[in-house]
């Protein structure tokens, strides 16, 4: 795996005014505001990410994964919150993605002055990776695969990994190891022992090949 997406995650709040539900006209329903905000945000964000494509990881995405608001059924809610996950293609930064979001929010609030929107700083900002197929570590991994009688396909994936932490500080990185993403983050998460043994042998072969590659 020589490429994968990153992500940016943040919260948006709509701010209203609480009142008793028997007199809702005295309040300002933050959930109603959020409904308007989501309706305006969705086409803008859909259009934005559709234009961001990477040959190995595909198109950028965004998703509202959580919503919460109100404290009781008989109180007009004064606050509603959504949490957004924006998947970044390699080459995008969290800073640039956030600037695009801010511009969209500014346009929406100009069109809907009744909205009172607050954005929190991101609580997740992880880069993608995009390692050159000609890099020494990639060539070493391919050589190790051949040595073990395996075919090495260079791929990209839509999820992210901690390889991005190395890439962020200038260390060329790839992802190679046992297991399958379909078993990750599940009730029965596991890695087959045989795959762990195979991976260890491949790492040894890759280390030897890398040593020859950088001489």
C-alpha positions as CSV (number, residue, x, y, z in Angstrom):
1,X,0.0,0.0,0.0
2,X,1.8,3.1,-1.2
3,X,-1.1,5.6,-0.9
4,X,-4.0,6.1,1.5
5,X,-6.4,8.9,2.5
6,X,-6.1,11.2,5.5
7,X,-9.0,12.7,7.4
8,X,-10.2,15.9,9.1
9,X,-12.9,15.8,11.8
10,X,-14.7,18.7,13.5
11,X,-17.9,19.8,15.2
12,X,-20.4,22.3,14.0
13,X,-23.0,23.9,16.4
14,X,-26.1,25.9,15.8
15,X,-27.0,28.2,18.6
16,X,-30.6,29.1,19.4
17,X,-32.7,30.2,22.4
18,X,-34.4,27.9,24.8
19,X,-38.1,28.3,25.7
20,X,-40.9,26.1,27.1
21,X,-42.4,24.0,24.4
22,X,-45.9,25.3,25.1
23,X,-44.6,28.7,23.8
24,X,-42.1,27.8,21.1
25,X,-42.5,31.2,19.5
26,X,-40.4,32.7,22.4
27,X,-37.4,30.5,21.6
28,X,-35.2,29.8,18.6
29,X,-35.0,26.1,17.8
30,X,-31.4,25.1,17.2
31,X,-32.4,21.8,15.7
32,X,-34.5,23.6,13.1
33,X,-31.4,25.7,12.4
34,X,-29.3,22.6,12.0
35,X,-31.8,21.1,9.5
36,X,-31.4,24.2,7.4
37,X,-27.7,24.2,7.7
38,X,-27.4,20.5,6.7
39,X,-29.7,21.1,3.7
40,X,-27.4,24.0,2.5
41,X,-24.1,22.3,3.4
42,X,-24.7,19.0,1.7
43,X,-24.8,20.1,-2.0
44,X,-21.8,22.5,-1.4
45,X,-19.7,19.7,0.2
46,X,-20.8,17.1,-2.3
47,X,-19.7,19.4,-5.1
48,X,-16.4,20.2,-3.4
49,X,-15.2,16.6,-2.8
50,X,-16.4,15.4,-6.2
51,X,-13.6,17.4,-7.8
52,X,-10.8,15.9,-5.7
53,X,-9.6,12.6,-7.1
54,X,-6.5,10.5,-6.7
55,X,-5.6,7.7,-9.1
56,X,-5.0,5.1,-6.3
57,X,-7.3,6.1,-3.5
58,X,-10.3,7.5,-5.5
59,X,-12.4,10.5,-4.7
60,X,-12.4,12.5,-1.5
61,X,-15.5,12.1,0.7
62,X,-17.3,13.8,3.6
63,X,-19.9,12.5,6.0
64,X,-22.0,13.7,9.0
65,X,-21.6,10.8,11.4
66,X,-23.2,12.1,14.6
67,X,-25.9,14.6,15.6
68,X,-27.1,15.7,19.0
69,X,-29.3,18.4,20.4
70,X,-31.9,19.4,23.0
71,X,-32.2,18.4,26.6
72,X,-35.9,17.6,27.0
73,X,-38.9,17.1,24.8
74,X,-40.7,20.0,26.5
75,X,-37.9,22.5,25.9
76,X,-37.1,24.3,22.7
77,X,-33.4,23.3,22.1
78,X,-30.8,26.1,22.3
79,X,-28.0,24.0,20.8
80,X,-27.5,21.3,18.2
81,X,-24.2,19.7,17.2
82,X,-23.0,17.6,14.3
83,X,-19.7,15.9,13.8
84,X,-18.2,15.7,10.4
85,X,-15.6,13.4,8.8
86,X,-13.9,14.7,5.7
87,X,-11.6,12.1,4.0
88,X,-8.6,13.8,2.4
89,X,-6.9,12.5,-0.8
90,X,-3.1,12.6,-0.8
91,X,-1.8,16.1,-1.4
92,X,-4.6,17.8,0.5
93,X,-3.9,19.2,3.9
94,X,-6.2,19.6,6.9
95,X,-5.5,23.4,6.8
96,X,-6.6,23.8,3.2
97,X,-9.7,21.6,3.7
98,X,-10.7,23.7,6.7
99,X,-10.3,26.9,4.7
100,X,-12.7,25.5,2.1
101,X,-15.2,24.6,4.8
102,X,-15.0,28.1,6.3
103,X,-15.7,29.6,2.9
104,X,-18.7,27.4,2.4
105,X,-20.0,28.3,5.9
106,X,-19.6,32.0,5.2
107,X,-21.6,31.7,2.0
108,X,-24.4,29.7,3.7
109,X,-24.6,32.3,6.5
110,X,-24.8,35.1,4.0
111,X,-27.7,33.3,2.3
112,X,-29.3,32.3,5.7
113,X,-28.8,35.2,8.1
114,X,-31.1,33.5,10.6
115,X,-28.5,30.8,11.2
116,X,-26.1,31.1,14.2
117,X,-23.3,28.7,13.5
118,X,-20.1,28.0,15.4
119,X,-17.3,25.7,14.2
120,X,-14.9,24.1,16.7
121,X,-11.2,23.5,15.9
122,X,-10.7,20.0,14.4
123,X,-10.4,17.2,16.9
124,X,-8.7,15.0,14.2
125,X,-6.3,15.9,11.5
126,X,-4.3,13.1,9.8
127,X,-2.5,13.3,6.5
128,X,-2.6,10.8,3.7
129,X,0.4,9.2,2.1
130,X,1.5,9.0,-1.5
131,X,4.9,7.3,-1.8
132,X,6.6,7.2,-5.2
133,X,6.6,3.7,-6.7
134,X,10.3,4.3,-7.5
135,X,11.2,4.9,-3.9
136,X,13.8,2.6,-2.4
137,X,11.5,1.2,0.3
138,X,8.9,0.4,-2.3
139,X,11.4,-1.4,-4.6
140,X,12.7,-3.3,-1.5
141,X,9.2,-4.5,-0.6
142,X,8.6,-5.6,-4.2
143,X,11.9,-7.5,-4.2
144,X,11.0,-9.2,-0.9
145,X,7.6,-10.3,-2.3
146,X,9.3,-11.8,-5.4
147,X,11.8,-13.6,-3.2
148,X,9.0,-15.2,-1.3
149,X,7.2,-16.2,-4.5
150,X,4.5,-13.6,-4.2
151,X,3.1,-11.0,-6.6
152,X,3.3,-7.5,-5.2
153,X,0.5,-5.1,-6.4
154,X,1.0,-1.4,-5.6
155,X,-2.3,-0.1,-4.3
156,X,-4.0,2.7,-2.5
157,X,-6.9,2.5,0.0
158,X,-9.6,4.8,1.3
159,X,-8.8,4.4,5.0
160,X,-5.8,5.9,6.9
161,X,-2.9,4.5,9.0
162,X,-0.2,5.6,11.3
163,X,2.2,5.6,8.3
164,X,1.1,9.2,7.8
165,X,3.0,10.2,11.0
166,X,6.3,9.1,9.3
167,X,5.4,10.6,6.0
168,X,4.6,13.9,7.8
169,X,8.2,14.2,8.9
170,X,9.7,13.2,5.5
171,X,10.2,9.5,5.9
172,X,9.0,7.6,2.8
173,X,6.5,5.0,4.0
174,X,4.3,2.2,2.8
175,X,1.9,-0.2,4.6
176,X,2.7,-3.9,4.4
177,X,1.6,-6.4,6.9
178,X,-0.6,-9.3,8.0
179,X,-4.4,-9.1,8.5
180,X,-7.3,-7.7,6.5
181,X,-9.1,-4.4,6.9
182,X,-12.4,-6.4,6.9
183,X,-11.4,-7.9,10.3
184,X,-10.3,-4.5,11.8
185,X,-12.5,-2.7,14.4
186,X,-14.9,-5.6,14.7
187,X,-16.1,-7.7,17.6
188,X,-13.9,-10.6,16.4
189,X,-10.9,-8.6,15.3
190,X,-8.0,-11.0,14.6
191,X,-4.9,-11.7,12.6
192,X,-3.9,-15.2,11.5
193,X,-0.7,-16.4,13.1
194,X,0.5,-17.8,9.8
195,X,0.2,-14.3,8.3
196,X,2.3,-12.9,11.2
197,X,5.0,-15.4,10.5
198,X,4.9,-14.7,6.8
199,X,5.1,-10.9,7.5
200,X,8.1,-11.3,9.7
201,X,10.0,-13.2,7.0
202,X,9.0,-10.6,4.4
203,X,10.2,-7.8,6.7
204,X,13.6,-9.5,6.9
205,X,13.8,-9.9,3.2
206,X,12.7,-6.3,2.6
207,X,15.4,-5.1,5.1
208,X,18.1,-7.0,3.2
209,X,16.8,-5.7,-0.2
210,X,16.6,-2.2,1.1
211,X,20.2,-2.4,2.3
212,X,21.3,-3.4,-1.2
213,X,19.0,-0.7,-2.8
214,X,20.6,2.2,-0.8
215,X,24.2,1.3,-1.2
